[in-house]
Amino acid sequence: KQWYQRRVAITAGRFRETELWLAVGRNDIAIYPRQKSLPLEVHTYDSIISFGAPQVNVFKITIEGHAPLEMNTPEFLDIARLMKTYIGIMVKMKKRKKYRLRLCVDTTA
């Protein structure tokens, strides 16, 4: 699995640690403690309600069933663009699957 990882300072959220790693993958995001290989949390893009930059150098992710995460990072635009790209790819793939299923279903019976 390939990840885009960036160190972020969590300013609002549910973690005791304030310095964590945000990993952005093709199918999900993960929050890692510093210098650890097991994530604290992993969330698929389907569970993300919203994400964006409410202020310069602040990135916010709202995840279904969880308190929002706010992170201080100068790379907030890169993170947002990458997540948007991955979500766009997932949406296109889902549309193609639905279209293929429609073509395979025999509606004449």
N, C-alpha and C positions, 0 to 999 in steps of 0.2 A: 504494500500500500504506500503510495506516495503522498506526502503531506507538505504543505507550505506552513512552516512554523515560525511564530514570532513571539518574543517575550513581551508580555503585557503586564501592566500594573492594574489589578482589579480594584476599583474604587467603590463599587456598590455591587453587592451580590451575596452569595451564601458560603463563601470560602474563608477559612481562617487565614490562609496564606494570602499575602498581598501581591507577591510576584509569581506569576504563573506563565505557562506557555499555552498559547492558542494555536491549535493545529487545524488547518483547513484542508480537508480532503475532498476527493471527488464525490463521495456519497454522504459525508457527514463532517461535523466539527468535533473537536475534543479539547478538553481542558486538562493540562498536565501540571503536576507540581514540578518545581525546579529540579532538574537532574534526576528525574524518575522516568521509568519506561511504561508504567501503567497509568492510564488516565483516571482522573477523578470523575469525569463525566464524558459521555459521548452522546451526541444528538444528531439525528438525521435531519436533512433539510425539510422534510415533511413536518417536523415538530417545531420548526422555527416560525414564529408568528411575524416577527419583523426584525430588521437590523438596519443600522445606519449610523450616521455621525451627527448627534444633536449639537455638538460643538467641535471646534477645531481640536484635533488630537484626542478626541474621545470617541470610542466606538461602543455602541450599545446593541445587545442581542436580547430579544425577548423570546423565550422558549416556553411552549405550552406546558402549563403545570408547574412552572418555576418562577422565582423572582427574576427580574431582568438583570443582566450582567452589564456593567459599565467598565470599560477598560481605557486606561490612558496609553496611547500609542501614537507615535508620529506616522505610522503606516496605515492609518485607518482607511484611507482611500484604496490602497492596494488590497486590503482585506475585503472591503466591500465589493470591489470590482471582481475579485476572484470568486467570492460567494455568489454574486449575481451571474457570473459566467457558468458556474457549475449548476446552479438552479435552472438556468435557461437550457442547458444541455439535457438535464433530467426531464424537463417539461417536453422538449422535442421528442425525446425517446419514448415517453409515455404516450404522446399523440400518435407516433408511428405504430406502437404496439396496438393501440385501439383501432387504428385504421386497418392493420393487418388482420386483426380478429374479425372485423366487419367483413373483410373480403373472404375470410375462410368460412364464415357461418352461412349455411345453406338456408335461405329464407323462402325457398320455393316449396318446401315440404308442408 
